[in-house]
Protein backbone atom coordinates (compact mmCIF):
# COMPACT_ATOMS: atom_id res chain seq x y z
CA UNK A 1 0.00 0.00 0.00
CA UNK A 2 2.68 2.54 0.97
CA UNK A 3 4.80 1.60 -2.05
CA UNK A 4 1.78 2.13 -4.31
CA UNK A 5 1.33 5.72 -3.12
CA UNK A 6 5.02 6.54 -3.53
CA UNK A 7 5.07 4.86 -6.95
CA UNK A 8 2.02 6.80 -8.14
CA UNK A 9 3.51 10.15 -7.09
CA UNK A 10 6.91 9.28 -8.55
CA UNK A 11 5.44 8.09 -11.85
CA UNK A 12 3.19 11.16 -12.09
CA UNK A 13 6.20 13.50 -12.12
CA UNK A 14 8.61 11.28 -14.10
CA UNK A 15 7.77 12.80 -17.51
CA UNK A 16 8.53 16.29 -16.20
CA UNK A 17 11.86 15.13 -14.78
CA UNK A 18 12.62 13.47 -18.14
CA UNK A 19 11.94 16.71 -20.02
CA UNK A 20 14.12 18.64 -17.58
CA UNK A 21 16.87 16.05 -17.96
CA UNK A 22 16.82 16.47 -21.75
CA UNK A 23 16.89 20.26 -21.44
CA UNK A 24 19.80 20.24 -18.98
CA UNK A 25 21.79 17.75 -21.08
CA UNK A 26 21.09 19.79 -24.19
CA UNK A 27 22.31 22.97 -22.56
CA UNK A 28 25.41 21.16 -21.35
CA UNK A 29 26.19 19.93 -24.86
CA UNK A 30 25.60 23.39 -26.30
CA UNK A 31 28.41 24.75 -24.10
CA UNK A 32 30.80 22.66 -26.21
CA UNK A 33 29.31 23.50 -29.59
CA UNK A 34 28.70 27.24 -29.36
CA UNK A 35 30.49 30.07 -27.61
CA UNK A 36 28.23 32.62 -25.94
CA UNK A 37 30.92 34.23 -23.83
CA UNK A 38 32.85 33.66 -20.63
CA UNK A 39 29.85 32.94 -18.38
CA UNK A 40 28.56 30.35 -20.84
CA UNK A 41 31.95 28.65 -21.18
CA UNK A 42 32.94 28.98 -17.53
CA UNK A 43 29.84 28.28 -15.47
CA UNK A 44 26.90 26.83 -17.37
CA UNK A 45 28.25 23.26 -17.51
CA UNK A 46 29.10 23.51 -13.80
CA UNK A 47 25.47 24.46 -13.23
CA UNK A 48 23.67 21.90 -15.40
CA UNK A 49 26.06 18.93 -14.99
CA UNK A 50 25.38 18.16 -11.33
CA UNK A 51 21.66 18.86 -11.88
CA UNK A 52 21.18 16.40 -14.74
CA UNK A 53 23.25 13.81 -12.89
CA UNK A 54 21.05 14.22 -9.80
CA UNK A 55 18.01 13.36 -11.94
CA UNK A 56 19.84 10.37 -13.44
CA UNK A 57 21.19 8.98 -10.17
CA UNK A 58 17.85 9.37 -8.41
CA UNK A 59 15.98 7.71 -11.30
CA UNK A 60 13.45 10.52 -11.29
CA UNK A 61 13.04 10.45 -15.08
CA UNK A 62 11.61 6.94 -15.29
CA UNK A 63 9.07 4.68 -13.61
CA UNK A 64 9.61 4.04 -9.92
CA UNK A 65 11.93 1.14 -9.19
CA UNK A 66 12.68 -0.43 -5.84
CA UNK A 67 16.19 -1.83 -5.96
CA UNK A 68 19.56 -1.44 -4.26
CA UNK A 69 20.47 1.58 -6.42
CA UNK A 70 17.30 3.55 -5.68
CA UNK A 71 17.38 2.67 -2.00
CA UNK A 72 20.99 3.86 -1.74
CA UNK A 73 20.54 7.13 -3.66
CA UNK A 74 18.03 8.85 -1.41
CA UNK A 75 17.60 12.62 -1.91
CA UNK A 76 19.80 13.50 1.06
CA UNK A 77 22.53 10.99 0.29
CA UNK A 78 22.61 11.97 -3.38
CA UNK A 79 22.90 15.66 -2.58
CA UNK A 80 25.70 15.10 -0.06
CA UNK A 81 27.66 12.82 -2.40
CA UNK A 82 27.33 15.25 -5.29
CA UNK A 83 28.46 18.18 -3.14
CA UNK A 84 31.47 16.18 -1.92
CA UNK A 85 32.45 15.32 -5.49
CA UNK A 86 31.90 18.83 -6.88
CA UNK A 87 33.63 20.59 -4.02
CA UNK A 88 36.38 17.96 -4.07
CA UNK A 89 37.05 18.67 -7.74
CA UNK A 90 37.26 22.38 -7.05
CA UNK A 91 39.54 21.80 -4.04
CA UNK A 92 41.86 19.68 -6.20
CA UNK A 93 41.99 22.58 -8.65
CA UNK A 94 42.91 24.94 -5.81
CA UNK A 95 45.82 22.70 -4.80
CA UNK A 96 46.81 22.25 -8.48
CA UNK A 97 46.53 18.47 -8.28
CA UNK A 98 45.66 18.53 -11.98
CA UNK A 99 45.96 21.13 -14.71
CA UNK A 100 42.88 23.30 -14.32
CA UNK A 101 41.78 26.72 -13.12
CA UNK A 102 40.38 27.23 -9.62
CA UNK A 103 37.40 29.56 -9.48
CA UNK A 104 35.61 30.34 -6.24
CA UNK A 105 32.38 31.08 -8.16
CA UNK A 106 32.26 27.44 -9.29
CA UNK A 107 31.05 26.51 -5.80
CA UNK A 108 27.96 28.66 -6.34
CA UNK A 109 27.52 27.34 -9.87
CA UNK A 110 27.47 23.73 -8.62
CA UNK A 111 24.59 24.32 -6.21
CA UNK A 112 22.63 26.90 -8.22
CA UNK A 113 20.42 24.31 -9.95
CA UNK A 114 21.28 21.22 -7.91
CA UNK A 115 19.90 22.54 -4.61
CA UNK A 116 16.54 23.72 -6.04
CA UNK A 117 16.11 20.30 -7.73
CA UNK A 118 16.83 18.65 -4.39
CA UNK A 119 14.18 20.80 -2.68
CA UNK A 120 11.62 19.92 -5.36
CA UNK A 121 12.51 16.22 -5.04
CA UNK A 122 12.11 16.36 -1.25
CA UNK A 123 8.75 18.10 -1.55
CA UNK A 124 7.43 15.55 -4.06
CA UNK A 125 8.75 12.65 -1.96
CA UNK A 126 7.08 14.01 1.17
CA UNK A 127 3.86 14.54 -0.75
CA UNK A 128 3.92 10.83 -1.61
CA UNK A 129 4.65 9.87 1.98
CA UNK A 130 1.73 11.94 3.32
CA UNK A 131 -0.65 9.91 1.17
CA UNK A 132 0.46 6.67 2.82
CA UNK A 133 -2.05 4.84 4.97
CA UNK A 134 -0.39 2.05 6.87
CA UNK A 135 -2.47 -1.08 7.26
CA UNK A 136 -3.80 -1.74 10.75
CA UNK A 137 -2.40 -4.75 12.56
Biotite code that builds the C-alpha atoms (Angstrom):
import biotite.structure as struc

atoms = struc.array([
    struc.Atom([0.000, 0.000, 0.000], chain_id="A", res_id=1, res_name="UNK", atom_name="CA", element="C"),
    struc.Atom([2.681, 2.539, 0.968], chain_id="A", res_id=2, res_name="UNK", atom_name="CA", element="C"),
    struc.Atom([4.805, 1.599, -2.048], chain_id="A", res_id=3, res_name="UNK", atom_name="CA", element="C"),
    struc.Atom([1.783, 2.134, -4.310], chain_id="A", res_id=4, res_name="UNK", atom_name="CA", element="C"),
    struc.Atom([1.334, 5.718, -3.124], chain_id="A", res_id=5, res_name="UNK", atom_name="CA", element="C"),
    struc.Atom([5.018, 6.545, -3.527], chain_id="A", res_id=6, res_name="UNK", atom_name="CA", element="C"),
    struc.Atom([5.065, 4.857, -6.948], chain_id="A", res_id=7, res_name="UNK", atom_name="CA", element="C"),
    struc.Atom([2.020, 6.805, -8.139], chain_id="A", res_id=8, res_name="UNK", atom_name="CA", element="C"),
    struc.Atom([3.507, 10.147, -7.085], chain_id="A", res_id=9, res_name="UNK", atom_name="CA", element="C"),
    struc.Atom([6.913, 9.278, -8.554], chain_id="A", res_id=10, res_name="UNK", atom_name="CA", element="C"),
    struc.Atom([5.437, 8.091, -11.851], chain_id="A", res_id=11, res_name="UNK", atom_name="CA", element="C"),
    struc.Atom([3.194, 11.157, -12.086], chain_id="A", res_id=12, res_name="UNK", atom_name="CA", element="C"),
    struc.Atom([6.203, 13.496, -12.116], chain_id="A", res_id=13, res_name="UNK", atom_name="CA", element="C"),
    struc.Atom([8.614, 11.275, -14.099], chain_id="A", res_id=14, res_name="UNK", atom_name="CA", element="C"),
    struc.Atom([7.771, 12.804, -17.510], chain_id="A", res_id=15, res_name="UNK", atom_name="CA", element="C"),
    struc.Atom([8.527, 16.295, -16.196], chain_id="A", res_id=16, res_name="UNK", atom_name="CA", element="C"),
    struc.Atom([11.859, 15.125, -14.784], chain_id="A", res_id=17, res_name="UNK", atom_name="CA", element="C"),
    struc.Atom([12.623, 13.472, -18.138], chain_id="A", res_id=18, res_name="UNK", atom_name="CA", element="C"),
    struc.Atom([11.938, 16.714, -20.021], chain_id="A", res_id=19, res_name="UNK", atom_name="CA", element="C"),
    struc.Atom([14.118, 18.642, -17.579], chain_id="A", res_id=20, res_name="UNK", atom_name="CA", element="C"),
    struc.Atom([16.870, 16.046, -17.956], chain_id="A", res_id=21, res_name="UNK", atom_name="CA", element="C"),
    struc.Atom([16.824, 16.467, -21.751], chain_id="A", res_id=22, res_name="UNK", atom_name="CA", element="C"),
    struc.Atom([16.887, 20.258, -21.445], chain_id="A", res_id=23, res_name="UNK", atom_name="CA", element="C"),
    struc.Atom([19.796, 20.239, -18.985], chain_id="A", res_id=24, res_name="UNK", atom_name="CA", element="C"),
    struc.Atom([21.793, 17.746, -21.082], chain_id="A", res_id=25, res_name="UNK", atom_name="CA", element="C"),
    struc.Atom([21.092, 19.794, -24.194], chain_id="A", res_id=26, res_name="UNK", atom_name="CA", element="C"),
    struc.Atom([22.307, 22.975, -22.558], chain_id="A", res_id=27, res_name="UNK", atom_name="CA", element="C"),
    struc.Atom([25.414, 21.156, -21.352], chain_id="A", res_id=28, res_name="UNK", atom_name="CA", element="C"),
    struc.Atom([26.185, 19.926, -24.861], chain_id="A", res_id=29, res_name="UNK", atom_name="CA", element="C"),
    struc.Atom([25.604, 23.394, -26.297], chain_id="A", res_id=30, res_name="UNK", atom_name="CA", element="C"),
    struc.Atom([28.409, 24.752, -24.105], chain_id="A", res_id=31, res_name="UNK", atom_name="CA", element="C"),
    struc.Atom([30.797, 22.662, -26.206], chain_id="A", res_id=32, res_name="UNK", atom_name="CA", element="C"),
    struc.Atom([29.308, 23.502, -29.595], chain_id="A", res_id=33, res_name="UNK", atom_name="CA", element="C"),
    struc.Atom([28.699, 27.239, -29.359], chain_id="A", res_id=34, res_name="UNK", atom_name="CA", element="C"),
    struc.Atom([30.493, 30.072, -27.610], chain_id="A", res_id=35, res_name="UNK", atom_name="CA", element="C"),
    struc.Atom([28.231, 32.619, -25.944], chain_id="A", res_id=36, res_name="UNK", atom_name="CA", element="C"),
    struc.Atom([30.920, 34.235, -23.831], chain_id="A", res_id=37, res_name="UNK", atom_name="CA", element="C"),
    struc.Atom([32.854, 33.656, -20.633], chain_id="A", res_id=38, res_name="UNK", atom_name="CA", element="C"),
    struc.Atom([29.847, 32.943, -18.377], chain_id="A", res_id=39, res_name="UNK", atom_name="CA", element="C"),
    struc.Atom([28.558, 30.347, -20.842], chain_id="A", res_id=40, res_name="UNK", atom_name="CA", element="C"),
    struc.Atom([31.948, 28.651, -21.183], chain_id="A", res_id=41, res_name="UNK", atom_name="CA", element="C"),
    struc.Atom([32.937, 28.979, -17.529], chain_id="A", res_id=42, res_name="UNK", atom_name="CA", element="C"),
    struc.Atom([29.841, 28.277, -15.467], chain_id="A", res_id=43, res_name="UNK", atom_name="CA", element="C"),
    struc.Atom([26.905, 26.832, -17.373], chain_id="A", res_id=44, res_name="UNK", atom_name="CA", element="C"),
    struc.Atom([28.247, 23.261, -17.513], chain_id="A", res_id=45, res_name="UNK", atom_name="CA", element="C"),
    struc.Atom([29.098, 23.506, -13.795], chain_id="A", res_id=46, res_name="UNK", atom_name="CA", element="C"),
    struc.Atom([25.470, 24.457, -13.227], chain_id="A", res_id=47, res_name="UNK", atom_name="CA", element="C"),
    struc.Atom([23.670, 21.897, -15.397], chain_id="A", res_id=48, res_name="UNK", atom_name="CA", element="C"),
    struc.Atom([26.064, 18.932, -14.994], chain_id="A", res_id=49, res_name="UNK", atom_name="CA", element="C"),
    struc.Atom([25.376, 18.159, -11.326], chain_id="A", res_id=50, res_name="UNK", atom_name="CA", element="C"),
    struc.Atom([21.664, 18.858, -11.876], chain_id="A", res_id=51, res_name="UNK", atom_name="CA", element="C"),
    struc.Atom([21.176, 16.399, -14.737], chain_id="A", res_id=52, res_name="UNK", atom_name="CA", element="C"),
    struc.Atom([23.249, 13.809, -12.889], chain_id="A", res_id=53, res_name="UNK", atom_name="CA", element="C"),
    struc.Atom([21.053, 14.221, -9.802], chain_id="A", res_id=54, res_name="UNK", atom_name="CA", element="C"),
    struc.Atom([18.008, 13.363, -11.935], chain_id="A", res_id=55, res_name="UNK", atom_name="CA", element="C"),
    struc.Atom([19.839, 10.368, -13.442], chain_id="A", res_id=56, res_name="UNK", atom_name="CA", element="C"),
    struc.Atom([21.188, 8.982, -10.166], chain_id="A", res_id=57, res_name="UNK", atom_name="CA", element="C"),
    struc.Atom([17.846, 9.366, -8.414], chain_id="A", res_id=58, res_name="UNK", atom_name="CA", element="C"),
    struc.Atom([15.984, 7.707, -11.301], chain_id="A", res_id=59, res_name="UNK", atom_name="CA", element="C"),
    struc.Atom([13.454, 10.516, -11.292], chain_id="A", res_id=60, res_name="UNK", atom_name="CA", element="C"),
    struc.Atom([13.035, 10.451, -15.077], chain_id="A", res_id=61, res_name="UNK", atom_name="CA", element="C"),
    struc.Atom([11.608, 6.939, -15.287], chain_id="A", res_id=62, res_name="UNK", atom_name="CA", element="C"),
    struc.Atom([9.067, 4.675, -13.610], chain_id="A", res_id=63, res_name="UNK", atom_name="CA", element="C"),
    struc.Atom([9.610, 4.037, -9.923], chain_id="A", res_id=64, res_name="UNK", atom_name="CA", element="C"),
    struc.Atom([11.927, 1.142, -9.193], chain_id="A", res_id=65, res_name="UNK", atom_name="CA", element="C"),
    struc.Atom([12.679, -0.425, -5.841], chain_id="A", res_id=66, res_name="UNK", atom_name="CA", element="C"),
    struc.Atom([16.188, -1.825, -5.960], chain_id="A", res_id=67, res_name="UNK", atom_name="CA", element="C"),
    struc.Atom([19.564, -1.443, -4.259], chain_id="A", res_id=68, res_name="UNK", atom_name="CA", element="C"),
    struc.Atom([20.471, 1.577, -6.419], chain_id="A", res_id=69, res_name="UNK", atom_name="CA", element="C"),
    struc.Atom([17.301, 3.554, -5.683], chain_id="A", res_id=70, res_name="UNK", atom_name="CA", element="C"),
    struc.Atom([17.375, 2.668, -2.003], chain_id="A", res_id=71, res_name="UNK", atom_name="CA", element="C"),
    struc.Atom([20.992, 3.863, -1.743], chain_id="A", res_id=72, res_name="UNK", atom_name="CA", element="C"),
    struc.Atom([20.540, 7.134, -3.663], chain_id="A", res_id=73, res_name="UNK", atom_name="CA", element="C"),
    struc.Atom([18.027, 8.853, -1.408], chain_id="A", res_id=74, res_name="UNK", atom_name="CA", element="C"),
    struc.Atom([17.602, 12.616, -1.911], chain_id="A", res_id=75, res_name="UNK", atom_name="CA", element="C"),
    struc.Atom([19.803, 13.504, 1.063], chain_id="A", res_id=76, res_name="UNK", atom_name="CA", element="C"),
    struc.Atom([22.530, 10.986, 0.292], chain_id="A", res_id=77, res_name="UNK", atom_name="CA", element="C"),
    struc.Atom([22.614, 11.966, -3.385], chain_id="A", res_id=78, res_name="UNK", atom_name="CA", element="C"),
    struc.Atom([22.902, 15.664, -2.585], chain_id="A", res_id=79, res_name="UNK", atom_name="CA", element="C"),
    struc.Atom([25.700, 15.104, -0.061], chain_id="A", res_id=80, res_name="UNK", atom_name="CA", element="C"),
    struc.Atom([27.660, 12.820, -2.398], chain_id="A", res_id=81, res_name="UNK", atom_name="CA", element="C"),
    struc.Atom([27.333, 15.254, -5.288], chain_id="A", res_id=82, res_name="UNK", atom_name="CA", element="C"),
    struc.Atom([28.460, 18.176, -3.136], chain_id="A", res_id=83, res_name="UNK", atom_name="CA", element="C"),
    struc.Atom([31.470, 16.184, -1.918], chain_id="A", res_id=84, res_name="UNK", atom_name="CA", element="C"),
    struc.Atom([32.447, 15.318, -5.493], chain_id="A", res_id=85, res_name="UNK", atom_name="CA", element="C"),
    struc.Atom([31.899, 18.832, -6.883], chain_id="A", res_id=86, res_name="UNK", atom_name="CA", element="C"),
    struc.Atom([33.628, 20.593, -4.017], chain_id="A", res_id=87, res_name="UNK", atom_name="CA", element="C"),
    struc.Atom([36.379, 17.958, -4.072], chain_id="A", res_id=88, res_name="UNK", atom_name="CA", element="C"),
    struc.Atom([37.045, 18.665, -7.742], chain_id="A", res_id=89, res_name="UNK", atom_name="CA", element="C"),
    struc.Atom([37.263, 22.383, -7.053], chain_id="A", res_id=90, res_name="UNK", atom_name="CA", element="C"),
    struc.Atom([39.535, 21.796, -4.041], chain_id="A", res_id=91, res_name="UNK", atom_name="CA", element="C"),
    struc.Atom([41.855, 19.681, -6.196], chain_id="A", res_id=92, res_name="UNK", atom_name="CA", element="C"),
    struc.Atom([41.986, 22.585, -8.649], chain_id="A", res_id=93, res_name="UNK", atom_name="CA", element="C"),
    struc.Atom([42.912, 24.944, -5.813], chain_id="A", res_id=94, res_name="UNK", atom_name="CA", element="C"),
    struc.Atom([45.822, 22.702, -4.805], chain_id="A", res_id=95, res_name="UNK", atom_name="CA", element="C"),
    struc.Atom([46.805, 22.253, -8.478], chain_id="A", res_id=96, res_name="UNK", atom_name="CA", element="C"),
    struc.Atom([46.527, 18.468, -8.284], chain_id="A", res_id=97, res_name="UNK", atom_name="CA", element="C"),
    struc.Atom([45.663, 18.527, -11.978], chain_id="A", res_id=98, res_name="UNK", atom_name="CA", element="C"),
    struc.Atom([45.961, 21.134, -14.708], chain_id="A", res_id=99, res_name="UNK", atom_name="CA", element="C"),
    struc.Atom([42.876, 23.296, -14.323], chain_id="A", res_id=100, res_name="UNK", atom_name="CA", element="C"),
    struc.Atom([41.781, 26.721, -13.119], chain_id="A", res_id=101, res_name="UNK", atom_name="CA", element="C"),
    struc.Atom([40.380, 27.229, -9.623], chain_id="A", res_id=102, res_name="UNK", atom_name="CA", element="C"),
    struc.Atom([37.397, 29.565, -9.478], chain_id="A", res_id=103, res_name="UNK", atom_name="CA", element="C"),
    struc.Atom([35.608, 30.341, -6.237], chain_id="A", res_id=104, res_name="UNK", atom_name="CA", element="C"),
    struc.Atom([32.385, 31.081, -8.163], chain_id="A", res_id=105, res_name="UNK", atom_name="CA", element="C"),
    struc.Atom([32.258, 27.443, -9.290], chain_id="A", res_id=106, res_name="UNK", atom_name="CA", element="C"),
    struc.Atom([31.050, 26.507, -5.799], chain_id="A", res_id=107, res_name="UNK", atom_name="CA", element="C"),
    struc.Atom([27.960, 28.662, -6.337], chain_id="A", res_id=108, res_name="UNK", atom_name="CA", element="C"),
    struc.Atom([27.517, 27.338, -9.872], chain_id="A", res_id=109, res_name="UNK", atom_name="CA", element="C"),
    struc.Atom([27.466, 23.726, -8.623], chain_id="A", res_id=110, res_name="UNK", atom_name="CA", element="C"),
    struc.Atom([24.590, 24.320, -6.213], chain_id="A", res_id=111, res_name="UNK", atom_name="CA", element="C"),
    struc.Atom([22.634, 26.903, -8.223], chain_id="A", res_id=112, res_name="UNK", atom_name="CA", element="C"),
    struc.Atom([20.419, 24.314, -9.947], chain_id="A", res_id=113, res_name="UNK", atom_name="CA", element="C"),
    struc.Atom([21.283, 21.217, -7.905], chain_id="A", res_id=114, res_name="UNK", atom_name="CA", element="C"),
    struc.Atom([19.897, 22.540, -4.614], chain_id="A", res_id=115, res_name="UNK", atom_name="CA", element="C"),
    struc.Atom([16.543, 23.723, -6.039], chain_id="A", res_id=116, res_name="UNK", atom_name="CA", element="C"),
    struc.Atom([16.112, 20.299, -7.731], chain_id="A", res_id=117, res_name="UNK", atom_name="CA", element="C"),
    struc.Atom([16.834, 18.646, -4.395], chain_id="A", res_id=118, res_name="UNK", atom_name="CA", element="C"),
    struc.Atom([14.176, 20.798, -2.684], chain_id="A", res_id=119, res_name="UNK", atom_name="CA", element="C"),
    struc.Atom([11.617, 19.917, -5.363], chain_id="A", res_id=120, res_name="UNK", atom_name="CA", element="C"),
    struc.Atom([12.513, 16.223, -5.041], chain_id="A", res_id=121, res_name="UNK", atom_name="CA", element="C"),
    struc.Atom([12.110, 16.363, -1.254], chain_id="A", res_id=122, res_name="UNK", atom_name="CA", element="C"),
    struc.Atom([8.754, 18.101, -1.554], chain_id="A", res_id=123, res_name="UNK", atom_name="CA", element="C"),
    struc.Atom([7.432, 15.549, -4.055], chain_id="A", res_id=124, res_name="UNK", atom_name="CA", element="C"),
    struc.Atom([8.746, 12.655, -1.958], chain_id="A", res_id=125, res_name="UNK", atom_name="CA", element="C"),
    struc.Atom([7.077, 14.014, 1.174], chain_id="A", res_id=126, res_name="UNK", atom_name="CA", element="C"),
    struc.Atom([3.858, 14.541, -0.752], chain_id="A", res_id=127, res_name="UNK", atom_name="CA", element="C"),
    struc.Atom([3.917, 10.826, -1.608], chain_id="A", res_id=128, res_name="UNK", atom_name="CA", element="C"),
    struc.Atom([4.647, 9.870, 1.978], chain_id="A", res_id=129, res_name="UNK", atom_name="CA", element="C"),
    struc.Atom([1.727, 11.935, 3.322], chain_id="A", res_id=130, res_name="UNK", atom_name="CA", element="C"),
    struc.Atom([-0.649, 9.909, 1.172], chain_id="A", res_id=131, res_name="UNK", atom_name="CA", element="C"),
    struc.Atom([0.456, 6.673, 2.819], chain_id="A", res_id=132, res_name="UNK", atom_name="CA", element="C"),
    struc.Atom([-2.050, 4.838, 4.974], chain_id="A", res_id=133, res_name="UNK", atom_name="CA", element="C"),
    struc.Atom([-0.391, 2.046, 6.866], chain_id="A", res_id=134, res_name="UNK", atom_name="CA", element="C"),
    struc.Atom([-2.471, -1.082, 7.262], chain_id="A", res_id=135, res_name="UNK", atom_name="CA", element="C"),
    struc.Atom([-3.797, -1.738, 10.746], chain_id="A", res_id=136, res_name="UNK", atom_name="CA", element="C"),
    struc.Atom([-2.396, -4.752, 12.555], chain_id="A", res_id=137, res_name="UNK", atom_name="CA", element="C"),
])
